[in-house]
Amino acid sequence: MTRTAKLTQLRNKERWSVVIIGGGINGVATWRDLALQGIDALLIEKNDYCSGASAASSHMVHGGIRYLENGEFRLVNEAVNERNRLLQNAPHAVTPLPTTIPIFKRFSGLLNAPLKFIGLLNRPSERGALVIKIGIMLYEWYARETNSMPSHTLRNRATALATFPQLNPAITHTATYYDAMMPSPERICIDLLRDIETAETQALALNYLAATGASANTLTLTDQLTQETFTVRPELVINAAGPWIDIANANLNQPTRFIGGTKGSHLVLDHPELRQAIGDHEFFFENHDGRIVLIYPLHERVMIGTSDIAIDNPDDAVTTEAEIDYFLAMTKKVFPNIVIQRDAIVFHFSGVRPLPAGDAKSTGQISRDHHIKTVPVSEQNQYPILALVGGKWTTFRAFAEQTTDVVLKKLGRTRTVSTAALAIGGGKDYPLDVESWAIRTARETGVPIARATALFERYGTTGYAIAKSEALRPTPLVAAPSYTHGELHWLINHEQCQRLADLVLRRTLLGMLGYVTRPMLTELAQLMATALDWTAAQTEKEIVHTVALLNNKHGMQL
Ligand SMILES: Cc1cc2nc3c(=O)[nH]c(=O)nc-3n(C[C@H](O)[C@H](O)[C@H](O)COP(=O)(O)OP(=O)(O)OC[C@H]3O[C@@H](n4cnc5c(N)ncnc54)[C@H](O)[C@@H]3O)c2cc1C
């Protein structure tokens, strides 16, 4: 359905069983689950989908091995099993990630976990090989029933250096265990939306629509592209505004203090030597002060993160020079002979974790678990508000399921569909034999086999529909020949692309991998202008907006 048709539907329907504020992964997943149960749920996102905390993750689908030490066993158990489900349900987007911990001590940290657990230790300290091995064994034990990945390997110094010759020779061991990666988290979010949009449901989702006010039984929504306002009457509201939850509640005349967000940043580097040194492994370790550092293989680039800094206003999150210095110093600690200059940084990004407000002694000790906080019905609000606080990317399905069950109970309805084994987007009908899939797709659509294979790698089985579109417009982009006009035309028309930045940052990896140039933006803007009927002035405005965003928030110099 086009945006125009959706807005018409919104003008004609004031009463909604559920309105969800926020189209990050938690809002989208909850919307999907409610829609599958036949609920008329309206999802609104003030910006683009998956542009808040959900766009700032470390791209790990993981149980959070270090949360064991904080005693978050429920979360680890849930998250490793959700990780394993995602490997099954979204194999096009979530794949195994060998994760290697460089270890510099043998026995250090033996008492940390028990001391932390009984509240006698509030400071982090370095862990030795024995503690790490025990931690990994416990971690794997939680995933034992649903795990399909190999178990861990502890390498001694000689074997580790033979495997990773650029590693710091001061290590005593390395430990490699398996988690999972999602190189394009934004595409998973879009897949979930498209799954529902192509099904017959009573649900509606709109990006660039903000909750801007409320009366006792209404919500006011404002179209961020035209400033048109709409009034809806919800039976129940879900506040899935992530780090903006308290700001959104204040907009609804319900001041709360649920969130104590922490900022995390990442760099993306074009550095072939470092990329080769890590192979297909993520290097994952804790600094001596407990801060997590990760060096991650993001396609042909290397991603380095992350920080954990308390912040009040999520809109202020941006990578600082001090963070860049810190990331480069930490990388040097593990790969001391690899020289990294600042000009290798092709992109950086920063976002705020929607963690619960609390009194933890350090940001690393704030609980990473999720909770539903209820703002009960009052004189100001005749509908209850459920706020979705916390939530890992990895646990979106479980959190959405728990929220949906609460909502169904409140609405007097029962669950009819489970999402536990539901394939996602291009993970549907996933072939065992990719080569045969590519040959058939090429034969049926007319694209070369190599292109069918490339589209499969990018989109899973959705690549079939995109190949059909590509066959009609096979011209490659001049500035990015691995993308074609037909492919982008499909993304613009089927994935709610409203702004040029949506295409650059969230439907493709052109922004994240640092490939964007001014000529590329002009080329992409022309494609969008044709598809969305933009005027010349609007097209120019979109280019200016995207350039400013990439320069100011992502460290590019366009
Ligand atoms: C640095 C960092 C690293 C992380 N790494 C990982 C990781 O590797 N693995 C993992 O599993 N998890 C990770 N996480 C956690 C995970 O990314 C987040 O917890 C999760 O994405 C939160 O999603 P959300 O939908 O709740 O919030 P968000 O994605 O922030 O979504 C909230 C949305 O609400 C919208 N909104 C706000 N106000 C309004 C309004 N008034 N009207 C309409 N819309 C509104 C915002 O625009 C936003 O898009 C990381 C998080 C960060 C920040």
Ligand as a Chemical Component Dictionary entry (heavy atoms), coordinates in Angstrom:
data_LIG
# 
_chem_comp.id                   LIG 
_chem_comp.type                 NON-POLYMER 
_chem_comp.pdbx_formal_charge   0 
_chem_comp.three_letter_code    LIG 
# 
loop_
_chem_comp_atom.comp_id 
_chem_comp_atom.atom_id 
_chem_comp_atom.alt_atom_id 
_chem_comp_atom.type_symbol 
_chem_comp_atom.charge 
_chem_comp_atom.model_Cartn_x 
_chem_comp_atom.model_Cartn_y 
_chem_comp_atom.model_Cartn_z 
_chem_comp_atom.pdbx_ordinal 
LIG C1  C1  C 0 25.716 0.937  21.110 1  
LIG C2  C2  C 0 24.727 -0.181 21.167 2  
LIG C3  C3  C 0 25.142 -1.476 20.920 3  
LIG C4  C4  C 0 24.225 -2.524 20.998 4  
LIG N1  N1  N 0 24.620 -3.768 20.607 5  
LIG C5  C5  C 0 23.729 -4.773 20.612 6  
LIG C6  C6  C 0 24.100 -6.038 20.082 7  
LIG O1  O1  O 0 25.204 -6.228 19.554 8  
LIG N2  N2  N 0 23.179 -7.029 20.148 9  
LIG C7  C7  C 0 21.954 -6.858 20.701 10 
LIG O2  O2  O 0 21.198 -7.827 20.770 11 
LIG N3  N3  N 0 21.550 -5.647 21.159 12 
LIG C8  C8  C 0 22.402 -4.609 21.101 13 
LIG N4  N4  N 0 22.031 -3.367 21.508 14 
LIG C9  C9  C 0 20.676 -3.182 22.087 15 
LIG C10 C10 C 0 19.619 -2.966 21.041 16 
LIG O3  O3  O 0 20.128 -2.367 19.870 17 
LIG C11 C11 C 0 18.518 -2.070 21.597 18 
LIG O4  O4  O 0 18.190 -2.421 22.890 19 
LIG C12 C12 C 0 17.262 -2.172 20.743 20 
LIG O5  O5  O 0 17.595 -1.865 19.407 21 
LIG C13 C13 C 0 16.196 -1.241 21.267 22 
LIG O6  O6  O 0 15.154 -1.188 20.324 23 
LIG P1  P1  P 0 13.873 -0.326 20.580 24 
LIG O7  O7  O 0 12.925 -0.649 19.483 25 
LIG O8  O8  O 0 13.382 -0.531 21.955 26 
LIG O9  O9  O 0 14.374 1.198  20.512 27 
LIG P2  P2  P 0 14.728 2.085  19.238 28 
LIG O10 O10 O 0 15.376 1.314  18.173 29 
LIG O11 O11 O 0 15.422 3.314  19.707 30 
LIG O12 O12 O 0 13.299 2.502  18.675 31 
LIG C14 C14 C 0 12.534 3.511  19.256 32 
LIG C15 C15 C 0 11.937 4.330  18.142 33 
LIG O13 O13 O 0 10.939 5.208  18.662 34 
LIG C16 C16 C 0 10.887 6.343  17.828 35 
LIG N5  N5  N 0 10.180 7.404  18.538 36 
LIG C17 C17 C 0 10.604 8.107  19.625 37 
LIG N6  N6  N 0 9.667  8.998  20.001 38 
LIG C18 C18 C 0 8.617  8.860  19.144 39 
LIG C19 C19 C 0 7.370  9.510  18.994 40 
LIG N7  N7  N 0 6.983  10.489 19.819 41 
LIG N8  N8  N 0 6.536  9.132  17.996 42 
LIG C20 C20 C 0 6.923  8.137  17.147 43 
LIG N9  N9  N 0 8.106  7.499  17.218 44 
LIG C21 C21 C 0 8.939  7.841  18.208 45 
LIG C22 C22 C 0 12.363 6.633  17.575 46 
LIG O14 O14 O 0 12.538 7.426  16.426 47 
LIG C23 C23 C 0 12.953 5.236  17.448 48 
LIG O15 O15 O 0 13.094 4.822  16.107 49 
LIG C24 C24 C 0 22.891 -2.280 21.380 50 
LIG C25 C25 C 0 22.461 -0.966 21.592 51 
LIG C26 C26 C 0 23.359 0.073  21.450 52 
LIG C27 C27 C 0 22.865 1.481  21.597 53 
# 
loop_
_chem_comp_bond.comp_id 
_chem_comp_bond.atom_id_1 
_chem_comp_bond.atom_id_2 
_chem_comp_bond.value_order 
_chem_comp_bond.pdbx_ordinal 
LIG C1  C2  SING 1  
LIG C2  C3  SING 2  
LIG C2  C26 DOUB 3  
LIG C3  C4  DOUB 4  
LIG C4  N1  SING 5  
LIG C4  C24 SING 6  
LIG N1  C5  DOUB 7  
LIG C5  C6  SING 8  
LIG C5  C8  SING 9  
LIG C6  O1  DOUB 10 
LIG C6  N2  SING 11 
LIG N2  C7  SING 12 
LIG C7  O2  DOUB 13 
LIG C7  N3  SING 14 
LIG N3  C8  DOUB 15 
LIG C8  N4  SING 16 
LIG N4  C9  SING 17 
LIG N4  C24 SING 18 
LIG C9  C10 SING 19 
LIG C10 O3  SING 20 
LIG C10 C11 SING 21 
LIG C11 O4  SING 22 
LIG C11 C12 SING 23 
LIG C12 O5  SING 24 
LIG C12 C13 SING 25 
LIG C13 O6  SING 26 
LIG O6  P1  SING 27 
LIG P1  O7  DOUB 28 
LIG P1  O8  SING 29 
LIG P1  O9  SING 30 
LIG O9  P2  SING 31 
LIG P2  O10 DOUB 32 
LIG P2  O11 SING 33 
LIG P2  O12 SING 34 
LIG O12 C14 SING 35 
LIG C14 C15 SING 36 
LIG C15 O13 SING 37 
LIG C15 C23 SING 38 
LIG O13 C16 SING 39 
LIG C16 N5  SING 40 
LIG C16 C22 SING 41 
LIG N5  C17 SING 42 
LIG N5  C21 SING 43 
LIG C17 N6  DOUB 44 
LIG N6  C18 SING 45 
LIG C18 C19 SING 46 
LIG C18 C21 DOUB 47 
LIG C19 N7  SING 48 
LIG C19 N8  DOUB 49 
LIG N8  C20 SING 50 
LIG C20 N9  DOUB 51 
LIG N9  C21 SING 52 
LIG C22 O14 SING 53 
LIG C22 C23 SING 54 
LIG C23 O15 SING 55 
LIG C24 C25 DOUB 56 
LIG C25 C26 SING 57 
LIG C26 C27 SING 58 
# 
